[in-house]
Amino acid sequence: MTTVRPDTNLGPVTSDGDHERFAHYVKKGDIVRSAVEGVAVEALCGKRWIPDRDPQRFPVCPTCKEIMAHIRGR
Ligand SMILES: [Zn+2]
């Protein structure tokens, strides 16, 4: 039996854009890099922005959620 581990190295990150308040899934490596280098991260849905240091509780971005479900469903 082979167990395929999905790429769960992702975490929700809130966006800080205008009235758009969603938590997007971003690769943790990107989050770390963003924190160190101050560069923008790219979410699963393709949104790019510079995340806040402290994620707040926002509803998960529907697009990210859907993509994540596909990743975890495999
Ligand atoms: Zn998203």
N, CA, C, O and the ligand as a Tripos MOL2 file, in Angstrom:
@<TRIPOS>MOLECULE
protein
  297   295    75     0     0
PROTEIN
NO_CHARGES

@<TRIPOS>ATOM
      1 N           0.8410   -1.1980    0.0000 N.3       1 MET1
      2 CA          0.0000    0.0000    0.0000 C.3       1 MET1
      3 C           0.8770    1.2490    0.0000 C.2       1 MET1
      4 O           1.8220    1.3800    0.7780 O.2       1 MET1
      5 N           0.5370    2.1270   -0.8700 N.am      2 THR2
      6 CA          1.3200    3.3570   -0.9420 C.3       2 THR2
      7 C           0.4950    4.5360   -0.4290 C.2       2 THR2
      8 O          -0.6420    4.7640   -0.8420 O.2       2 THR2
      9 N           1.0960    5.2460    0.4540 N.am      3 THR3
     10 CA          0.4090    6.4210    0.9780 C.3       3 THR3
     11 C           0.9720    7.6730    0.3250 C.2       3 THR3
     12 O           2.1630    7.9640    0.4340 O.2       3 THR3
     13 N           0.1300    8.3840   -0.3330 N.am      4 VAL4
     14 CA          0.5500    9.6340   -0.9530 C.3       4 VAL4
     15 C           0.1810   10.7920   -0.0430 C.2       4 VAL4
     16 O          -0.9880   11.0390    0.2530 O.2       4 VAL4
     17 N           1.1800   11.4630    0.3720 N.am      5 ARG5
     18 CA          0.9050   12.6070    1.2500 C.3       5 ARG5
     19 C           0.6170   13.8460    0.4160 C.2       5 ARG5
     20 O           1.4270   14.2560   -0.4150 O.2       5 ARG5
     21 N          -0.5380   14.4270    0.6500 N.am      6 PRO6
     22 CA         -0.8240   15.6720   -0.0650 C.3       6 PRO6
     23 C           0.0700   16.7920    0.4360 C.2       6 PRO6
     24 O           0.5790   16.7470    1.5560 O.2       6 PRO6
     25 N           0.2470   17.7630   -0.3830 N.am      7 ASP7
     26 CA          1.0580   18.9020    0.0050 C.3       7 ASP7
     27 C           0.2550   19.7710    0.9660 C.2       7 ASP7
     28 O          -0.4830   20.6700    0.5610 O.2       7 ASP7
     29 N           0.4210   19.4790    2.2230 N.am      8 THR8
     30 CA         -0.3440   20.2310    3.2250 C.3       8 THR8
     31 C           0.4980   21.3340    3.8270 C.2       8 THR8
     32 O           0.1530   21.9150    4.8560 O.2       8 THR8
     33 N           1.5940   21.6080    3.1740 N.am      9 ASN9
     34 CA          2.4670   22.6560    3.6900 C.3       9 ASN9
     35 C           1.9090   24.0280    3.3190 C.2       9 ASN9
     36 O           2.5820   24.8720    2.7270 O.2       9 ASN9
     37 N           0.6620   24.2030    3.6920 N.am     10 LEU10
     38 CA         -0.0220   25.4370    3.3460 C.3      10 LEU10
     39 C          -0.7060   25.9870    4.5760 C.2      10 LEU10
     40 O          -1.0720   25.2370    5.4810 O.2      10 LEU10
     41 N          -0.8730   27.2510    4.6090 N.am     11 GLY11
     42 CA         -1.5650   27.8470    5.7370 C.3      11 GLY11
     43 C          -2.4180   29.0120    5.3050 C.2      11 GLY11
     44 O          -2.1250   29.6780    4.3130 O.2      11 GLY11
     45 N          -3.4690   29.2530    6.0480 N.am     12 PRO12
     46 CA         -4.3120   30.3970    5.6970 C.3      12 PRO12
     47 C          -3.6450   31.7100    6.0600 C.2      12 PRO12
     48 O          -3.0580   31.8480    7.1320 O.2      12 PRO12
     49 N          -3.7400   32.6520    5.1740 N.am     13 VAL13
     50 CA         -3.1880   33.9750    5.4240 C.3      13 VAL13
     51 C          -4.2340   34.9960    5.0040 C.2      13 VAL13
     52 O          -4.8400   34.8820    3.9380 O.2      13 VAL13
     53 N          -4.4310   35.9640    5.8320 N.am     14 THR14
     54 CA         -5.4430   36.9510    5.4930 C.3      14 THR14
     55 C          -4.8760   38.0140    4.5770 C.2      14 THR14
     56 O          -3.7030   38.3770    4.6650 O.2      14 THR14
     57 N          -5.7100   38.4910    3.7170 N.am     15 SER15
     58 CA         -5.2980   39.5730    2.8440 C.3      15 SER15
     59 C          -5.5930   40.9000    3.5220 C.2      15 SER15
     60 O          -6.4140   40.9840    4.4360 O.2      15 SER15
     61 N          -4.9350   41.8890    3.0760 N.am     16 ASP16
     62 CA         -5.0990   43.1880    3.7090 C.3      16 ASP16
     63 C          -5.5710   44.2030    2.6790 C.2      16 ASP16
     64 O          -5.2070   45.3790    2.7180 O.2      16 ASP16
     65 N          -6.3840   43.7180    1.7670 N.am     17 GLY17
     66 CA         -6.7820   44.5970    0.6830 C.3      17 GLY17
     67 C          -8.1550   45.1860    0.8550 C.2      17 GLY17
     68 O          -9.1450   44.4560    0.9160 O.2      17 GLY17
     69 N          -8.2300   46.4880    0.9340 N.am     18 ASP18
     70 CA         -9.4890   47.2250    0.9180 C.3      18 ASP18
     71 C         -10.5930   46.5370    1.7180 C.2      18 ASP18
     72 O         -10.4430   46.2810    2.9130 O.2      18 ASP18
     73 N         -11.6970   46.2430    1.0460 N.am     19 HIS19
     74 CA        -12.8170   45.6260    1.7380 C.3      19 HIS19
     75 C         -12.7750   44.1170    1.5890 C.2      19 HIS19
     76 O         -13.6300   43.4060    2.1190 O.2      19 HIS19
     77 N         -11.7840   43.6360    0.8710 N.am     20 GLU20
     78 CA        -11.7030   42.1850    0.6530 C.3      20 GLU20
     79 C         -11.1290   41.5170    1.8850 C.2      20 GLU20
     80 O          -9.9560   41.6960    2.2110 O.2      20 GLU20
     81 N         -11.9410   40.7660    2.5500 N.am     21 ARG21
     82 CA        -11.5000   40.1410    3.7990 C.3      21 ARG21
     83 C         -11.6620   38.6390    3.7250 C.2      21 ARG21
     84 O         -12.6750   38.0780    4.1430 O.2      21 ARG21
     85 N         -10.6500   38.0100    3.1900 N.am     22 PHE22
     86 CA        -10.6670   36.5540    3.1010 C.3      22 PHE22
     87 C          -9.3430   35.9940    3.5760 C.2      22 PHE22
     88 O          -8.3030   36.6440    3.4650 O.2      22 PHE22
     89 N          -9.3890   34.7980    4.1000 N.am     23 ALA23
     90 CA         -8.1590   34.0830    4.4130 C.3      23 ALA23
     91 C          -7.8150   33.2110    3.2130 C.2      23 ALA23
     92 O          -8.6150   32.3770    2.7880 O.2      23 ALA23
     93 N          -6.6270   33.4100    2.6760 N.am     24 HIS24
     94 CA         -6.2050   32.6470    1.5020 C.3      24 HIS24
     95 C          -5.1660   31.6130    1.9060 C.2      24 HIS24
     96 O          -4.4270   31.7990    2.8730 O.2      24 HIS24
     97 N          -5.1230   30.5300    1.1580 N.am     25 TYR25
     98 CA         -4.1080   29.5100    1.4190 C.3      25 TYR25
     99 C          -2.8430   29.8410    0.6500 C.2      25 TYR25
    100 O          -2.8560   30.0660   -0.5600 O.2      25 TYR25
    101 N          -1.7460   29.8620    1.4010 N.am     26 VAL26
    102 CA         -0.4470   30.1960    0.8290 C.3      26 VAL26
    103 C           0.5730   29.1740    1.3110 C.2      26 VAL26
    104 O           0.4980   28.7070    2.4470 O.2      26 VAL26
    105 N           1.5200   28.8270    0.4560 N.am     27 LYS27
    106 CA          2.5850   27.9120    0.8770 C.3      27 LYS27
    107 C           3.3720   28.5390    2.0170 C.2      27 LYS27
    108 O           3.7100   29.7220    1.9940 O.2      27 LYS27
    109 N           3.6530   27.7020    3.0200 N.am     28 LYS28
    110 CA          4.3440   28.2340    4.1890 C.3      28 LYS28
    111 C           5.7240   28.7550    3.8380 C.2      28 LYS28
    112 O           6.2040   29.7150    4.4410 O.2      28 LYS28
    113 N           6.3570   28.1260    2.8690 N.am     29 GLY29
    114 CA          7.6580   28.6080    2.4410 C.3      29 GLY29
    115 C           7.5780   30.0310    1.9240 C.2      29 GLY29
    116 O           8.4770   30.8430    2.1420 O.2      29 GLY29
    117 N           6.4860   30.3160    1.2360 N.am     30 ASP30
    118 CA          6.2840   31.6590    0.7100 C.3      30 ASP30
    119 C           6.0390   32.6530    1.8300 C.2      30 ASP30
    120 O           6.4840   33.7990    1.7730 O.2      30 ASP30
    121 N           5.3130   32.1900    2.8630 N.am     31 ILE31
    122 CA          5.0270   33.0680    3.9970 C.3      31 ILE31
    123 C           6.3230   33.4520    4.7050 C.2      31 ILE31
    124 O           6.5500   34.6110    5.0520 O.2      31 ILE31
    125 N           7.1670   32.4360    4.9070 N.am     32 VAL32
    126 CA          8.4460   32.6810    5.5720 C.3      32 VAL32
    127 C           9.2860   33.6490    4.7490 C.2      32 VAL32
    128 O           9.8920   34.5830    5.2740 O.2      32 VAL32
    129 N           9.3030   33.3970    3.4400 N.am     33 ARG33
    130 CA         10.1060   34.2290    2.5590 C.3      33 ARG33
    131 C           9.5870   35.6660    2.5680 C.2      33 ARG33
    132 O          10.3560   36.6270    2.5480 O.2      33 ARG33
    133 N           8.2680   35.7800    2.5980 N.am     34 SER34
    134 CA          7.6670   37.1080    2.6280 C.3      34 SER34
    135 C           8.0550   37.8490    3.8960 C.2      34 SER34
    136 O           8.3540   39.0430    3.8740 O.2      34 SER34
    137 N           8.0440   37.1130    5.0060 N.am     35 ALA35
    138 CA          8.3830   37.7310    6.2890 C.3      35 ALA35
    139 C           9.8360   38.1780    6.3110 C.2      35 ALA35
    140 O          10.1770   39.2050    6.8990 O.2      35 ALA35
    141 N          10.6920   37.3830    5.6550 N.am     36 VAL36
    142 CA         12.1210   37.6850    5.6720 C.3      36 VAL36
    143 C          12.4690   38.7670    4.6520 C.2      36 VAL36
    144 O          13.1970   39.7130    4.9510 O.2      36 VAL36
    145 N          11.9380   38.6080    3.4510 N.am     37 GLU37
    146 CA         12.3470   39.4900    2.3580 C.3      37 GLU37
    147 C          11.3480   40.6010    2.0600 C.2      37 GLU37
    148 O          11.6460   41.5400    1.3220 O.2      37 GLU37
    149 N          10.1570   40.4810    2.6450 N.am     38 GLY38
    150 CA          9.1600   41.5200    2.4200 C.3      38 GLY38
    151 C           8.5340   41.4690    1.0340 C.2      38 GLY38
    152 O           8.0060   42.4650    0.5400 O.2      38 GLY38
    153 N           8.6000   40.2960    0.4150 N.am     39 VAL39
    154 CA          8.0080   40.1510   -0.9140 C.3      39 VAL39
    155 C           6.5670   39.6650   -0.7940 C.2      39 VAL39
    156 O           6.1500   39.1690    0.2530 O.2      39 VAL39
    157 N           5.8270   39.8130   -1.8640 N.am     40 ALA40
    158 CA          4.4380   39.3820   -1.8590 C.3      40 ALA40
    159 C           4.3460   37.8630   -1.9330 C.2      40 ALA40
    160 O           5.2160   37.2030   -2.5000 O.2      40 ALA40
    161 N           3.2890   37.3240   -1.3580 N.am     41 VAL41
    162 CA          3.0200   35.8970   -1.4710 C.3      41 VAL41
    163 C           1.9600   35.6880   -2.5410 C.2      41 VAL41
    164 O           1.2400   36.6110   -2.9210 O.2      41 VAL41
    165 N           1.8840   34.4490   -3.0180 N.am     42 GLU42
    166 CA          0.8530   34.1280   -3.9900 C.3      42 GLU42
    167 C          -0.0130   33.0120   -3.4360 C.2      42 GLU42
    168 O           0.4800   31.9370   -3.0940 O.2      42 GLU42
    169 N          -1.3110   33.2800   -3.3490 N.am     43 ALA43
    170 CA         -2.2370   32.2880   -2.8250 C.3      43 ALA43
    171 C          -2.5610   31.2530   -3.8900 C.2      43 ALA43
    172 O          -2.2250   31.4190   -5.0630 O.2      43 ALA43
    173 N          -3.2260   30.1710   -3.4580 N.am     44 LEU44
    174 CA         -3.6160   29.1150   -4.3950 C.3      44 LEU44
    175 C          -4.4840   29.6700   -5.5120 C.2      44 LEU44
    176 O          -4.4130   29.2150   -6.6540 O.2      44 LEU44
    177 N          -5.3050   30.6590   -5.1710 N.am     45 CYS45
    178 CA         -6.2300   31.2130   -6.1600 C.3      45 CYS45
    179 C          -5.5400   32.2020   -7.0840 C.2      45 CYS45
    180 O          -6.1460   32.7030   -8.0310 O.2      45 CYS45
    181 N          -4.2760   32.4820   -6.8070 N.am     46 GLY46
    182 CA         -3.5400   33.3770   -7.6870 C.3      46 GLY46
    183 C          -3.4250   34.7980   -7.1710 C.2      46 GLY46
    184 O          -2.7570   35.6360   -7.7760 O.2      46 GLY46
    185 N          -4.0780   35.0640   -6.0530 N.am     47 LYS47
    186 CA         -3.9900   36.4120   -5.4900 C.3      47 LYS47
    187 C          -2.6100   36.6600   -4.9250 C.2      47 LYS47
    188 O          -2.0410   35.8120   -4.2380 O.2      47 LYS47
    189 N          -2.0820   37.8280   -5.2210 N.am     48 ARG48
    190 CA         -0.7610   38.1830   -4.7040 C.3      48 ARG48
    191 C          -0.8720   39.4220   -3.8300 C.2      48 ARG48
    192 O          -1.4970   40.4150   -4.2040 O.2      48 ARG48
    193 N          -0.2620   39.3440   -2.6780 N.am     49 TRP49
    194 CA         -0.2500   40.5020   -1.7750 C.3      49 TRP49
    195 C           0.7710   40.2530   -0.6780 C.2      49 TRP49
    196 O           1.2880   39.1460   -0.5250 O.2      49 TRP49
    197 N           1.0460   41.2900    0.0730 N.am     50 ILE50
    198 CA          1.9500   41.1480    1.2140 C.3      50 ILE50
    199 C           1.1000   40.9380    2.4610 C.2      50 ILE50
    200 O           0.3430   41.8230    2.8600 O.2      50 ILE50
    201 N           1.2280   39.7630    3.0730 N.am     51 PRO51
    202 CA          0.3390   39.4130    4.1970 C.3      51 PRO51
    203 C           0.6830   40.1550    5.4770 C.2      51 PRO51
    204 O           1.7970   40.6380    5.6750 O.2      51 PRO51
    205 N          -0.3110   40.2210    6.3220 N.am     52 ASP52
    206 CA         -0.0970   40.7490    7.6600 C.3      52 ASP52
    207 C           0.6860   39.7440    8.4770 C.2      52 ASP52
    208 O           0.7540   38.5590    8.1540 O.2      52 ASP52
    209 N           1.2720   40.2520    9.5410 N.am     53 ARG53
    210 CA          2.0210   39.3480   10.3880 C.3      53 ARG53
    211 C           1.0670   38.4500   11.1720 C.2      53 ARG53
    212 O           1.3370   37.2630   11.3510 O.2      53 ARG53
    213 N          -0.0230   39.0010   11.6270 N.am     54 ASP54
    214 CA         -0.9610   38.2390   12.4410 C.3      54 ASP54
    215 C          -2.2580   37.9950   11.6920 C.2      54 ASP54
    216 O          -3.0720   38.9050   11.5320 O.2      54 ASP54
    217 N          -2.4460   36.7830   11.2380 N.am     55 PRO55
    218 CA         -3.6980   36.4640   10.5340 C.3      55 PRO55
    219 C          -4.8800   36.5860   11.4860 C.2      55 PRO55
    220 O          -4.8290   36.1460   12.6350 O.2      55 PRO55
    221 N          -5.9240   37.1820   10.9850 N.am     56 GLN56
    222 CA         -7.1270   37.2740   11.7870 C.3      56 GLN56
    223 C          -8.1440   36.2820   11.2560 C.2      56 GLN56
    224 O          -7.9190   35.5910   10.2620 O.2      56 GLN56
    225 N          -9.2560   36.2370   11.9440 N.am     57 ARG57
    226 CA        -10.2600   35.2460   11.5520 C.3      57 ARG57
    227 C         -11.1680   35.7970   10.4720 C.2      57 ARG57
    228 O         -12.0780   36.5840   10.7340 O.2      57 ARG57
    229 N         -10.9020   35.3750    9.2810 N.am     58 PHE58
    230 CA        -11.7510   35.7310    8.1610 C.3      58 PHE58
    231 C         -12.2380   34.4510    7.5100 C.2      58 PHE58
    232 O         -11.6020   33.4060    7.6450 O.2      58 PHE58
    233 N         -13.3490   34.5180    6.8110 N.am     59 PRO59
    234 CA        -13.7900   33.3310    6.0770 C.3      59 PRO59
    235 C         -12.7580   32.9730    5.0090 C.2      59 PRO59
    236 O         -12.1340   33.8480    4.4080 O.2      59 PRO59
    237 N         -12.5930   31.6750    4.7900 N.am     60 VAL60
    238 CA        -11.6090   31.2270    3.8160 C.3      60 VAL60
    239 C         -12.0840   31.5740    2.4120 C.2      60 VAL60
    240 O         -13.2540   31.3950    2.0730 O.2      60 VAL60
    241 N         -11.1740   32.0620    1.6190 N.am     61 CYS61
    242 CA        -11.4450   32.3900    0.2260 C.3      61 CYS61
    243 C         -12.0520   31.1760   -0.4810 C.2      61 CYS61
    244 O         -11.4440   30.1050   -0.4790 O.2      61 CYS61
    245 N         -13.2110   31.3160   -1.0720 N.am     62 PRO62
    246 CA        -13.8900   30.1610   -1.6960 C.3      62 PRO62
    247 C         -13.0260   29.4730   -2.7510 C.2      62 PRO62
    248 O         -13.0400   28.2470   -2.8630 O.2      62 PRO62
    249 N         -12.2880   30.2460   -3.5100 N.am     63 THR63
    250 CA        -11.4490   29.6570   -4.5550 C.3      63 THR63
    251 C         -10.3180   28.8450   -3.9530 C.2      63 THR63
    252 O         -10.0420   27.7280   -4.3900 O.2      63 THR63
    253 N          -9.6620   29.4130   -2.9430 N.am     64 CYS64
    254 CA         -8.5860   28.6920   -2.2650 C.3      64 CYS64
    255 C          -9.1270   27.4150   -1.6250 C.2      64 CYS64
    256 O          -8.4980   26.3580   -1.6740 O.2      64 CYS64
    257 N         -10.2990   27.5400   -1.0290 N.am     65 LYS65
    258 CA        -10.9070   26.4020   -0.3420 C.3      65 LYS65
    259 C         -11.1550   25.2550   -1.3160 C.2      65 LYS65
    260 O         -10.9150   24.0880   -1.0070 O.2      65 LYS65
    261 N         -11.6350   25.6160   -2.4810 N.am     66 GLU66
    262 CA        -11.9390   24.6100   -3.4880 C.3      66 GLU66
    263 C         -10.6740   23.9120   -3.9730 C.2      66 GLU66
    264 O         -10.6340   22.6910   -4.1170 O.2      66 GLU66
    265 N          -9.6500   24.7090   -4.2180 N.am     67 ILE67
    266 CA         -8.3770   24.1400   -4.6950 C.3      67 ILE67
    267 C          -7.7780   23.2590   -3.6030 C.2      67 ILE67
    268 O          -7.2520   22.1820   -3.8850 O.2      67 ILE67
    269 N          -7.8590   23.7160   -2.3660 N.am     68 MET68
    270 CA         -7.3220   22.9530   -1.2470 C.3      68 MET68
    271 C          -8.0500   21.6180   -1.0970 C.2      68 MET68
    272 O          -7.4360   20.5950   -0.7940 O.2      68 MET68
    273 N          -9.3590   21.6420   -1.3130 N.am     69 ALA69
    274 CA        -10.1430   20.4090   -1.2170 C.3      69 ALA69
    275 C          -9.6670   19.4010   -2.2500 C.2      69 ALA69
    276 O          -9.6180   18.2010   -1.9840 O.2      69 ALA69
    277 N          -9.3190   19.8960   -3.4250 N.am     70 HIS70
    278 CA         -8.8180   19.0060   -4.4730 C.3      70 HIS70
    279 C          -7.4720   18.4230   -4.0720 C.2      70 HIS70
    280 O          -7.2070   17.2390   -4.2790 O.2      70 HIS70
    281 N          -6.6220   19.2770   -3.4920 N.am     71 ILE71
    282 CA         -5.2880   18.8160   -3.0780 C.3      71 ILE71
    283 C          -5.4110   17.7570   -1.9970 C.2      71 ILE71
    284 O          -4.7660   16.7100   -2.0590 O.2      71 ILE71
    285 N          -6.2480   18.0420   -1.0050 N.am     72 ARG72
    286 CA         -6.3690   17.1280    0.1300 C.3      72 ARG72
    287 C          -7.1790   15.8930   -0.2160 C.2      72 ARG72
    288 O          -7.0670   14.8580    0.4420 O.2      72 ARG72
    289 N          -7.9970   16.0080   -1.2540 N.am     73 GLY73
    290 CA         -8.8470   14.8820   -1.6380 C.3      73 GLY73
    291 C          -8.1080   13.7920   -2.3610 C.2      73 GLY73
    292 O          -8.6450   12.7040   -2.5670 O.2      73 GLY73
    293 N          -6.8630   14.0710   -2.7550 N.am     74 ARG74
    294 CA         -6.0870   13.0760   -3.4870 C.3      74 ARG74
    295 C          -5.3430   12.1460   -2.5670 C.2      74 ARG74
    296 O          -4.6410   11.2480   -3.0330 O.2      74 ARG74
    297 ZN         -7.7310   32.8350   -2.3460 Zn       75 ZN75
@<TRIPOS>BOND
     1     1     2 1
     2     2     3 1
     3     3     4 2
     4     3     5 am
     5     5     6 1
     6     6     7 1
     7     7     8 2
     8     7     9 am
     9     9    10 1
    10    10    11 1
    11    11    12 2
    12    11    13 am
    13    13    14 1
    14    14    15 1
    15    15    16 2
    16    15    17 am
    17    17    18 1
    18    18    19 1
    19    19    20 2
    20    19    21 am
    21    21    22 1
    22    22    23 1
    23    23    24 2
    24    23    25 am
    25    25    26 1
    26    26    27 1
    27    27    28 2
    28    27    29 am
    29    29    30 1
    30    30    31 1
    31    31    32 2
    32    31    33 am
    33    33    34 1
    34    34    35 1
    35    35    36 2
    36    35    37 am
    37    37    38 1
    38    38    39 1
    39    39    40 2
    40    39    41 am
    41    41    42 1
    42    42    43 1
    43    43    44 2
    44    43    45 am
    45    45    46 1
    46    46    47 1
    47    47    48 2
    48    47    49 am
    49    49    50 1
    50    50    51 1
    51    51    52 2
    52    51    53 am
    53    53    54 1
    54    54    55 1
    55    55    56 2
    56    55    57 am
    57    57    58 1
    58    58    59 1
    59    59    60 2
    60    59    61 am
    61    61    62 1
    62    62    63 1
    63    63    64 2
    64    63    65 am
    65    65    66 1
    66    66    67 1
    67    67    68 2
    68    67    69 am
    69    69    70 1
    70    70    71 1
    71    71    72 2
    72    71    73 am
    73    73    74 1
    74    74    75 1
    75    75    76 2
    76    75    77 am
    77    77    78 1
    78    78    79 1
    79    79    80 2
    80    79    81 am
    81    81    82 1
    82    82    83 1
    83    83    84 2
    84    83    85 am
    85    85    86 1
    86    86    87 1
    87    87    88 2
    88    87    89 am
    89    89    90 1
    90    90    91 1
    91    91    92 2
    92    91    93 am
    93    93    94 1
    94    94    95 1
    95    95    96 2
    96    95    97 am
    97    97    98 1
    98    98    99 1
    99    99   100 2
   100    99   101 am
   101   101   102 1
   102   102   103 1
   103   103   104 2
   104   103   105 am
   105   105   106 1
   106   106   107 1
   107   107   108 2
   108   107   109 am
   109   109   110 1
   110   110   111 1
   111   111   112 2
   112   111   113 am
   113   113   114 1
   114   114   115 1
   115   115   116 2
   116   115   117 am
   117   117   118 1
   118   118   119 1
   119   119   120 2
   120   119   121 am
   121   121   122 1
   122   122   123 1
   123   123   124 2
   124   123   125 am
   125   125   126 1
   126   126   127 1
   127   127   128 2
   128   127   129 am
   129   129   130 1
   130   130   131 1
   131   131   132 2
   132   131   133 am
   133   133   134 1
   134   134   135 1
   135   135   136 2
   136   135   137 am
   137   137   138 1
   138   138   139 1
   139   139   140 2
   140   139   141 am
   141   141   142 1
   142   142   143 1
   143   143   144 2
   144   143   145 am
   145   145   146 1
   146   146   147 1
   147   147   148 2
   148   147   149 am
   149   149   150 1
   150   150   151 1
   151   151   152 2
   152   151   153 am
   153   153   154 1
   154   154   155 1
   155   155   156 2
   156   155   157 am
   157   157   158 1
   158   158   159 1
   159   159   160 2
   160   159   161 am
   161   161   162 1
   162   162   163 1
   163   163   164 2
   164   163   165 am
   165   165   166 1
   166   166   167 1
   167   167   168 2
   168   167   169 am
   169   169   170 1
   170   170   171 1
   171   171   172 2
   172   171   173 am
   173   173   174 1
   174   174   175 1
   175   175   176 2
   176   175   177 am
   177   177   178 1
   178   178   179 1
   179   179   180 2
   180   179   181 am
   181   181   182 1
   182   182   183 1
   183   183   184 2
   184   183   185 am
   185   185   186 1
   186   186   187 1
   187   187   188 2
   188   187   189 am
   189   189   190 1
   190   190   191 1
   191   191   192 2
   192   191   193 am
   193   193   194 1
   194   194   195 1
   195   195   196 2
   196   195   197 am
   197   197   198 1
   198   198   199 1
   199   199   200 2
   200   199   201 am
   201   201   202 1
   202   202   203 1
   203   203   204 2
   204   203   205 am
   205   205   206 1
   206   206   207 1
   207   207   208 2
   208   207   209 am
   209   209   210 1
   210   210   211 1
   211   211   212 2
   212   211   213 am
   213   213   214 1
   214   214   215 1
   215   215   216 2
   216   215   217 am
   217   217   218 1
   218   218   219 1
   219   219   220 2
   220   219   221 am
   221   221   222 1
   222   222   223 1
   223   223   224 2
   224   223   225 am
   225   225   226 1
   226   226   227 1
   227   227   228 2
   228   227   229 am
   229   229   230 1
   230   230   231 1
   231   231   232 2
   232   231   233 am
   233   233   234 1
   234   234   235 1
   235   235   236 2
   236   235   237 am
   237   237   238 1
   238   238   239 1
   239   239   240 2
   240   239   241 am
   241   241   242 1
   242   242   243 1
   243   243   244 2
   244   243   245 am
   245   245   246 1
   246   246   247 1
   247   247   248 2
   248   247   249 am
   249   249   250 1
   250   250   251 1
   251   251   252 2
   252   251   253 am
   253   253   254 1
   254   254   255 1
   255   255   256 2
   256   255   257 am
   257   257   258 1
   258   258   259 1
   259   259   260 2
   260   259   261 am
   261   261   262 1
   262   262   263 1
   263   263   264 2
   264   263   265 am
   265   265   266 1
   266   266   267 1
   267   267   268 2
   268   267   269 am
   269   269   270 1
   270   270   271 1
   271   271   272 2
   272   271   273 am
   273   273   274 1
   274   274   275 1
   275   275   276 2
   276   275   277 am
   277   277   278 1
   278   278   279 1
   279   279   280 2
   280   279   281 am
   281   281   282 1
   282   282   283 1
   283   283   284 2
   284   283   285 am
   285   285   286 1
   286   286   287 1
   287   287   288 2
   288   287   289 am
   289   289   290 1
   290   290   291 1
   291   291   292 2
   292   291   293 am
   293   293   294 1
   294   294   295 1
   295   295   296 2
@<TRIPOS>SUBSTRUCTURE
     1 MET1         2 RESIDUE 1 A MET
     2 THR2         6 RESIDUE 1 A THR
     3 THR3        10 RESIDUE 1 A THR
     4 VAL4        14 RESIDUE 1 A VAL
     5 ARG5        18 RESIDUE 1 A ARG
     6 PRO6        22 RESIDUE 1 A PRO
     7 ASP7        26 RESIDUE 1 A ASP
     8 THR8        30 RESIDUE 1 A THR
     9 ASN9        34 RESIDUE 1 A ASN
    10 LEU10       38 RESIDUE 1 A LEU
    11 GLY11       42 RESIDUE 1 A GLY
    12 PRO12       46 RESIDUE 1 A PRO
    13 VAL13       50 RESIDUE 1 A VAL
    14 THR14       54 RESIDUE 1 A THR
    15 SER15       58 RESIDUE 1 A SER
    16 ASP16       62 RESIDUE 1 A ASP
    17 GLY17       66 RESIDUE 1 A GLY
    18 ASP18       70 RESIDUE 1 A ASP
    19 HIS19       74 RESIDUE 1 A HIS
    20 GLU20       78 RESIDUE 1 A GLU
    21 ARG21       82 RESIDUE 1 A ARG
    22 PHE22       86 RESIDUE 1 A PHE
    23 ALA23       90 RESIDUE 1 A ALA
    24 HIS24       94 RESIDUE 1 A HIS
    25 TYR25       98 RESIDUE 1 A TYR
    26 VAL26      102 RESIDUE 1 A VAL
    27 LYS27      106 RESIDUE 1 A LYS
    28 LYS28      110 RESIDUE 1 A LYS
    29 GLY29      114 RESIDUE 1 A GLY
    30 ASP30      118 RESIDUE 1 A ASP
    31 ILE31      122 RESIDUE 1 A ILE
    32 VAL32      126 RESIDUE 1 A VAL
    33 ARG33      130 RESIDUE 1 A ARG
    34 SER34      134 RESIDUE 1 A SER
    35 ALA35      138 RESIDUE 1 A ALA
    36 VAL36      142 RESIDUE 1 A VAL
    37 GLU37      146 RESIDUE 1 A GLU
    38 GLY38      150 RESIDUE 1 A GLY
    39 VAL39      154 RESIDUE 1 A VAL
    40 ALA40      158 RESIDUE 1 A ALA
    41 VAL41      162 RESIDUE 1 A VAL
    42 GLU42      166 RESIDUE 1 A GLU
    43 ALA43      170 RESIDUE 1 A ALA
    44 LEU44      174 RESIDUE 1 A LEU
    45 CYS45      178 RESIDUE 1 A CYS
    46 GLY46      182 RESIDUE 1 A GLY
    47 LYS47      186 RESIDUE 1 A LYS
    48 ARG48      190 RESIDUE 1 A ARG
    49 TRP49      194 RESIDUE 1 A TRP
    50 ILE50      198 RESIDUE 1 A ILE
    51 PRO51      202 RESIDUE 1 A PRO
    52 ASP52      206 RESIDUE 1 A ASP
    53 ARG53      210 RESIDUE 1 A ARG
    54 ASP54      214 RESIDUE 1 A ASP
    55 PRO55      218 RESIDUE 1 A PRO
    56 GLN56      222 RESIDUE 1 A GLN
    57 ARG57      226 RESIDUE 1 A ARG
    58 PHE58      230 RESIDUE 1 A PHE
    59 PRO59      234 RESIDUE 1 A PRO
    60 VAL60      238 RESIDUE 1 A VAL
    61 CYS61      242 RESIDUE 1 A CYS
    62 PRO62      246 RESIDUE 1 A PRO
    63 THR63      250 RESIDUE 1 A THR
    64 CYS64      254 RESIDUE 1 A CYS
    65 LYS65      258 RESIDUE 1 A LYS
    66 GLU66      262 RESIDUE 1 A GLU
    67 ILE67      266 RESIDUE 1 A ILE
    68 MET68      270 RESIDUE 1 A MET
    69 ALA69      274 RESIDUE 1 A ALA
    70 HIS70      278 RESIDUE 1 A HIS
    71 ILE71      282 RESIDUE 1 A ILE
    72 ARG72      286 RESIDUE 1 A ARG
    73 GLY73      290 RESIDUE 1 A GLY
    74 ARG74      294 RESIDUE 1 A ARG
    75 ZN75       297 GROUP 0 **** ****
